[in-house]
């Protein structure tokens, strides 16, 4: 079932287009990797899906009862965000804010959800720790747990392993793959890691100023544009 469908989508800033003619759909349980050069519109696409930006033209439709407020989002972190002086538990719980509406407190169910997601990501023992004192890999697990509190259906991840060492990167990729495989959570991930895209993705969307490819990962890595992109990125494939 299509969880997300984009038709004739044009994205950009101040009316100036960055990418035009996006047509693709994401089904429940898919693992879509979005690839392309810097400035090609990948992050803009994610923000548009989240209704943080308006498209210049075209439509985004949700299926299976999904709302934009029920999508889990893990953006790229800024230096200021990495130094945020809150506890791990507080940050994970904040993923439930969209559920609260005008209610100024978290319910027992929401607190249990936060605890369960910390357990899923192996950070329960860090619940009382200050976020700013954690390693980069621990911080990403915290933010992923926060994103899971917002959704049971769709996670948007914007280069989640940027700046992490190879061991921590592999661990985080495996966590994300397990959420997709065992919990049925649909993944849309921006990445420059072509080996990870080949290993984990079910589908690939390659964009530039126009869509260059959308289809299965297997077809992408056999395609001319896929082979060229691999070569341009040093041929680093798993």
C-alpha positions in Angstrom: 0.0 0.0 0.0 1.3 3.5 -0.9 2.2 5.3 2.2 3.5 8.4 0.4 2.9 9.5 -3.2 4.6 12.5 -4.9 3.2 13.7 -8.2 4.7 16.4 -10.4 6.6 17.9 -7.5 8.8 21.0 -8.0 10.8 22.2 -5.0 12.9 25.3 -4.3 13.3 28.6 -2.5 11.6 32.0 -3.1 9.9 30.6 -6.2 13.2 29.5 -7.7 13.2 25.8 -8.6 15.9 23.4 -7.3 14.3 20.2 -8.6 11.4 19.6 -11.0 9.1 16.8 -12.0 9.4 14.4 -9.0 7.1 11.5 -9.4 7.5 8.6 -7.0 5.7 6.5 -4.4 6.8 4.8 -1.2 5.0 1.7 0.0 4.6 0.5 3.6 7.8 -1.4 4.6 10.0 0.1 1.9 13.5 1.3 2.6 14.1 4.2 0.2 17.6 5.9 -0.1 17.7 9.3 -1.7 21.0 10.1 -3.3 22.5 13.0 -5.3 25.0 15.7 -5.2 24.9 18.5 -2.6 22.3 21.1 -3.3 20.2 18.8 -5.5 17.1 19.2 -3.3 17.3 16.1 -1.0 16.8 17.9 2.3 14.3 20.3 0.7 12.3 17.2 -0.3 12.2 15.9 3.2 11.1 19.3 4.6 8.4 19.4 2.0 7.1 16.0 2.9 7.0 17.2 6.6 5.0 20.3 5.5 7.9 22.5 6.8 8.1 23.9 3.2 5.6 24.3 0.5 6.2 22.9 -2.9 6.3 25.2 -5.9 4.0 22.9 -7.7 2.7 19.3 -7.5 1.2 17.2 -4.7 2.2 15.0 -1.8 -0.4 12.5 -0.7 -0.3 10.2 2.3 -2.0 6.8 2.6 -2.9 4.3 5.3 -4.2 7.1 7.5 -0.8 8.8 7.9 -0.5 12.4 8.8 2.5 14.7 8.4 2.5 15.2 12.2 2.9 11.4 12.7 6.2 11.1 10.8 9.4 10.6 12.7 12.2 12.9 11.6 15.9 12.8 12.3 17.5 15.9 10.7 21.2 16.8 10.5 22.3 18.2 13.8 23.8 21.7 14.2 26.6 22.4 16.7 24.1 24.2 19.0 21.7 21.2 19.0 24.6 18.8 19.9 25.2 21.0 23.0 21.6 20.9 24.2 21.5 20.8 28.1 18.6 18.3 28.6 18.4 14.7 29.8 18.1 11.8 27.4 14.6 11.0 28.8 13.4 14.6 28.3 14.6 14.6 24.6 13.1 11.2 23.8 9.8 12.2 25.5 9.7 15.3 23.4 9.0 13.1 20.4 5.5 12.7 21.8 4.7 16.5 21.7 2.5 16.3 18.6 0.3 13.8 20.5 -0.1 16.1 23.4 -2.0 18.9 21.7 -2.7 21.5 24.3 -2.2 19.1 27.1 0.8 20.3 29.3 2.0 16.9 30.5 2.9 13.5 29.2 0.6 10.6 29.9 1.7 7.3 31.5 1.3 5.7 28.0 3.7 8.2 26.4 6.2 7.8 29.2 6.0 4.0 28.6 6.5 4.5 24.9 9.6 6.6 25.5 11.0 3.9 27.8 10.3 1.2 25.3 12.0 3.1 22.5 15.1 3.8 24.6 15.2 0.1 25.3 14.9 -0.8 21.6 17.9 1.4 20.9 20.0 0.2 23.8 20.1 3.6 25.7 17.9 2.9 28.8 20.9 3.2 31.1 21.5 6.7 29.7 18.0 8.0 30.5 19.2 10.4 33.3 22.4 11.5 31.5 22.8 14.9 30.0 22.5 14.8 26.2 25.4 17.2 25.6 27.8 14.8 27.4 27.1 11.9 25.1 29.2 10.7 22.2 28.0 11.4 18.6 26.7 7.8 18.2 24.8 7.9 21.5 23.2 11.2 20.5 22.0 9.8 17.2 20.4 6.8 19.1 18.7 9.3 21.4 17.3 11.3 18.4 16.2 8.1 16.7 14.4 7.0 19.8 12.8 10.5 19.9 11.7 10.1 16.2 10.2 6.7 17.0 8.0 8.3 19.7 6.4 10.3 16.9 5.6 7.4 14.6 5.0 3.7 14.1 4.9 4.0 10.3 7.5 6.3 8.7 11.0 7.6 9.5 12.7 10.3 7.6 16.5 10.3 8.2 18.8 13.0 6.8 22.3 11.6 6.7 22.0 9.9 10.1 25.6 8.7 10.2 27.3 11.9 9.2 30.5 12.5 11.3 30.3 9.0 13.0 33.2 6.6 13.0 32.9 3.4 10.9 32.1 1.1 13.8 29.3 3.3 15.2 28.1 4.0 11.6 27.6 0.2 11.0 25.8 -0.2 14.3 23.4 2.6 13.5 22.7 1.3 10.1 22.0 -2.2 11.5 19.6 -0.6 14.1 17.7 1.2 11.3 17.6 -2.0 9.2 16.1 -3.9 12.1 13.4 -1.3 12.7 12.5 -1.6 9.0 12.7 -5.4 8.9 11.3 -6.4 12.3 9.0 -3.5 13.1 7.8 -2.8 9.6 8.7 0.9 9.8 9.1 2.5 6.4 12.5 4.3 6.0 13.3 7.3 3.8 17.0 8.1 4.2 19.2 10.7 2.6 22.7 9.4 2.2 26.0 9.9 0.4 27.1 6.4 1.6 26.7 4.5 -1.7 27.7 1.2 -0.1 25.0 1.5 2.6 22.4 2.3 -0.1 23.3 -0.8 -2.0 23.3 -3.0 1.2 20.2 -1.7 2.9 17.8 0.0 0.4 14.9 -1.6 -1.3 14.5 1.4 -3.6 16.6 4.4 -4.7 15.6 7.9 -5.7 18.4 9.8 -7.4 17.8 13.5 -8.0 19.6 16.4 -9.5 17.8 19.4 -11.0 15.4 16.7 -12.3 14.8 13.1 -11.2 17.5 10.9 -12.7 16.2 7.5 -11.4 13.5 6.0 -9.3 13.1 2.3 -8.8 14.5 -0.8 -7.0 18.0 -0.7 -5.6 18.9 -3.7 -7.7 17.9 -1.9 -10.9 19.6 1.3 -9.9 23.0 -0.4 -9.4 22.7 -2.0 -12.8 21.7 1.3 -14.5 24.0 3.7 -16.3 23.4 6.5 -13.8 23.9 4.2 -10.8 27.2 2.9 -12.1 28.4 6.4 -12.9 27.4 7.7 -9.5 29.3 4.8 -7.9 32.4 5.6 -9.9 32.2 9.3 -9.1 32.1 8.4 -5.4 35.2 6.3 -5.5 33.6 3.0 -6.4 33.1 2.2 -2.7 30.5 -0.5 -2.7 29.7 -3.2 -0.2 
